[in-house]
Amino acid sequence: GNPSPATAEALCVGVPAAGLALCGVPLGISAMGFKASGIAAGSMAAKMMSAAAIANNGGVAAGSTVAVLQSIGAAGLSAGAKIGLSSTLGWLAGIVGAKWF
């Protein structure tokens, strides 16, 4: 049958939220200064990299927050990350939508 009004409203919130996560996360990371060409000078990313390098005797540790964010900035989200974000955030947004609407 037809979905309940709560289910339909939850989907109307959940699906766009998942899409926003898939587009918004890379855009947000890019806005911080993690670019495909490297870390943008004078950006928040540059400040984070500087702090990480000072803390690690001049280098940025593999797997650190700065390294992961730069990897995403350079190459975008992996397929696994996209699936994880859309699965997790879409589901959570659906619950929020059901509660609010």
N, C-alpha and C positions, 0 to 999 in steps of 0.2 A: 504494500500500500504506500501511501504518501508518507513522507517523514513528518514527525510531529513539528509544530511550530518552533519548539525549543531546539530541535535538531537542525532544522533549516536555518535558524538564526545563528546557531553555533557554527555551521558550515560557512555562512556568509562572513563570519569573523575569522574563522580558522584558516580557510584557504588563502585569503589575502595576506594574513599574518605570515604564513609559510612563504609566500611569494616575496613579501617584504624582507624576510630573513635572508632569502637566497640572493636578493639584489642589494639589500641594505647593509649587510655585513661587509661584503667587499667594498662597497662605496664608502662606508664608515672607516674602514681600514685605510683606504686610499686617501680620504680626507685627513687622516692623522699624519700622512706623509710617507706611507709605505707604498711606493710606486713600482711599476713594472721595470723602470730603469734604475731603481735603487731608492735609497732613503733620501727624501727631499731635504735640502739644506734649510736650517732654521725652523723645521717643523717639530711637532711633538714627537714624531718618530726619531728625529735626530737627537732630541734630548733624552729619550728613552735609551737609544743606542749608546750615547755617551755615558749615561749612568751605568748601563750594563757593562761597558768596557772598563770603566773605572773599578767596578766591583770584581771584575774577572781578570785583573792584571793586564788590561789592554786588548782583550778579545771578547767576543760575544759567544757565549756557550751555545753549542748545537742543542736544539730542543728548548731553548729558553723562550720566554714570551716574545722578545724582540725578534728572534730567529723565526719563530712560527708566523708572527704577523708579517714579516718581510717575505716569507715564502708565499703566504696568501696574497700579499700585495703584488708580487712578481708573477704568480701563475694563476691566481684565482683559487676558489675552493675546489677541493677534490670531489669526485662523484660521491664518495663515502660521506664527506662532510655535508654535501648538499642533501643527501638522503637523511642523514642524522638531524640536520636542522629542520627540514620540512616535516619529518616524522615527529620530532619532539615539540617544536614550536607550534605546528599546526594543531596538534592534539591539545596542548595547553591553551592555545588561543580559543579553541572550540569550547573548552570548559569555561573559560572566562566569558565568552559570548553567551553561553547558556545561562550563566549566573546573572549577567547584566541585562539580558534581554528576556 
